[in-house]
């Protein structure tokens, strides 16, 4: 009989399968920098870590592969995706197109009743920036905005692109130090949305994404 530590048990209660639980645990490790890009994920070692057979580990790795976090290569197995500066820039080019479009549509479709949820997401960003889960809060703020567009597939693609880049945030110490700047941009974005100033909101979002892209593709990772 397999046993699980308390962290995994807690995650298991929220998941549909053991494979989902393992995938979520590995995703968290990748996004926080505990597992760095380029790491070879060996099924046997992971099976021992989670006290399971190799079958759910294999399924978890395929799930991460479908999300763009892991690459499954012939004769090498699963490797955490390592992106080149050009690939990072390409992802951000796509994000600029999709996120700015979703923002415009969201402002057009929203009602005053939608603003309290955005304010709560904005406040959580400030709370989590001080040693909390900044990445999760940042994602939830942006997703809360884009979801107002009513275009679920559009939002899902944005989520996938954001997920594929998050492993790199934990690797760059200067990005964490820049959280006050990102928060100021979030505040400005919210005010523009509240005022239905689409042109200003899109300009702020473009600046937000372009600055992040430049930092990720040009600065060295922390040692």
Secondary structure, DSSP 8 states (H G I E B T S, - for coil): -----HHHHHHHHTSSSHHHHHHHHHHHHHHHTSS-TT-EE-HHHHHHHHTS-HHHHHHHHHHHHHTTSEEEETTTEEEE----HHHHHHHHHHHHHHHHHHHHHHHHH--GGGHHHHHHHHHHHHHHHTTS-HHHHHHHHHHHHHGGG--HHHHHHHHHHHHHHHHHHTT-HHHHHTHHHHHHHHHHHHHHHHTT-HHHHHHHHHHHHHHHHHHHHHS----
